[in-house]
């Protein structure tokens, strides 16, 4: 649990801090916009593409090792 000290012996959770609450609310509002949803979707697709590209690049090495063992 993250806490911040206000006075000696008195601690409050950081999630209750007004700035943190305001930032979270602003982020939630921004995430609901079509532009943000499009950006999130494109970012996810780009990540998936890079992951699959990495797997495709490793396949020849895997096949060569497998053939050498046979």
N, C-alpha and C positions, 0 to 999 in steps of 0.2 A: 504494500500500500504506500503510495507516495503521499507524504505529508509536508507541510511547510509550517514553520514555527512563527507564530504571531508574537507571543510573549512567552517568557519562561514558564514551562509547564502547560501551555495551551497550544495544541496543535489542531489544524484543520486539514481536511483532504484537499489536494490540489484540484480535484475534479469539481469542487464546489466554488473555486475561485471565479469571480465574475468574468474575467478576461477569457478564461478557458471555456466557460459556458457560452459566451458570445461568439468565440471563434468556432466552436462546434456547431452552433446554430447557423452561422454564416456558411460554413462548409456544407451543411445539409441543404441549405437553400440553393447554393451554387451547383451541387451535384444533381439537382432536379432539372436543370436546364437542358434542353436538347443538345446544345453544343458540348456540354460536359459529358453527356451520355455518349455522344458520337465519339468524342476523344477517348473516353474509357474503352469503348468497343474497339476502336482502331488500335489502341495500345495493346489490348488483349490479343487481337489478331496478329499484330506484329510480333509479340512475344511467342505466340504459338508457331508462327512461321520460322522464327529464329531457332526455336527448339527443334522443330522438324528438320530444318536445314542442317543443324548440328548432328542429328541422328543420321541423316543421309550421308553426311561427310564421313562419319565413322564406319559406315557399313563396309566399304572396301577393306579397311584395316581388319575388321572383324572376320570377314570372309577369308582374307589372306592368312590370318592366324589359325582359323579353323581348318583351312586346306593344308597348312604346314603340319598340323597335328595328325592328319589322316595318313 
